[in-house]
Amino acid sequence: MSSTAEQAVPDQAQAQAQGQDQEPAQRTIRERFESKFPRGLIIRLIAYLFVGHLFAFFVYLLFVLGGQNQ
């Protein structure tokens, strides 16, 4: 039925019989993180969060100061 799956098993058996390990090399946490999220995306996200909070504080300050003048 699935000839590719049947062929993969003997290939792995041959590799193990020859002493070759097919395990992938251990990647560092940073490599795994950057493979999921590009570095530029993280920098933009932090910048937008900082600027967004700064803008929200400015609007809040306008309301507080405007409320004191009444």
C-alpha positions as CSV (number, residue, x, y, z in Angstrom):
1,M,0.0,0.0,0.0
2,S,2.5,2.6,1.1
3,S,5.8,1.6,-0.4
4,T,7.7,4.7,0.9
5,A,6.9,3.8,4.5
6,E,8.0,0.2,3.9
7,Q,11.2,1.4,2.3
8,A,12.0,3.8,5.2
9,V,12.1,1.0,7.8
10,P,14.8,-1.1,6.1
11,D,16.9,2.1,5.5
12,Q,16.8,2.9,9.2
13,A,17.7,-0.7,10.0
14,Q,20.6,-0.6,7.7
15,A,21.9,2.7,9.1
16,Q,21.7,1.4,12.6
17,A,23.4,-1.8,11.6
18,Q,26.2,0.2,10.1
19,G,26.5,2.2,13.4
20,Q,25.2,5.5,11.9
21,D,22.8,7.4,14.1
22,Q,20.3,9.5,12.4
23,E,19.3,11.6,15.4
24,P,19.4,15.4,14.7
25,A,22.0,17.4,16.5
26,Q,20.7,19.1,19.7
27,R,19.8,22.8,19.0
28,T,20.1,25.5,21.5
29,I,17.0,27.2,23.0
30,R,17.9,30.4,21.0
31,E,18.0,28.4,17.7
32,R,14.7,26.8,18.4
33,F,13.1,30.1,19.4
34,E,14.4,32.0,16.4
35,S,13.2,29.2,14.1
36,K,9.7,29.9,15.3
37,F,9.9,33.8,15.6
38,P,12.3,35.8,13.5
39,R,14.4,38.3,15.4
40,G,13.0,41.3,13.6
41,L,9.5,40.3,14.7
42,I,10.5,40.2,18.3
43,I,12.2,43.6,18.1
44,R,9.1,45.2,16.5
45,L,6.8,43.5,19.0
46,I,8.8,45.0,21.9
47,A,8.9,48.4,20.3
48,Y,5.2,48.4,19.6
49,L,4.4,47.4,23.1
50,F,6.6,50.1,24.5
51,V,5.2,52.8,22.2
52,G,1.7,51.6,22.8
53,H,2.0,51.8,26.6
54,L,3.7,55.2,26.3
55,F,0.8,56.5,24.1
56,A,-1.8,55.0,26.6
57,F,0.0,56.8,29.4
58,F,-0.1,60.1,27.5
59,V,-3.8,59.8,26.9
60,Y,-4.4,58.9,30.5
61,L,-2.4,61.9,31.6
62,L,-4.5,64.1,29.3
63,F,-7.7,62.9,31.0
64,V,-6.3,63.3,34.5
65,L,-5.1,66.8,33.8
66,G,-8.2,67.7,32.0
67,G,-10.4,66.4,34.8
68,Q,-8.6,68.7,37.3
69,N,-9.4,71.8,35.4
70,Q,-13.2,71.5,35.9
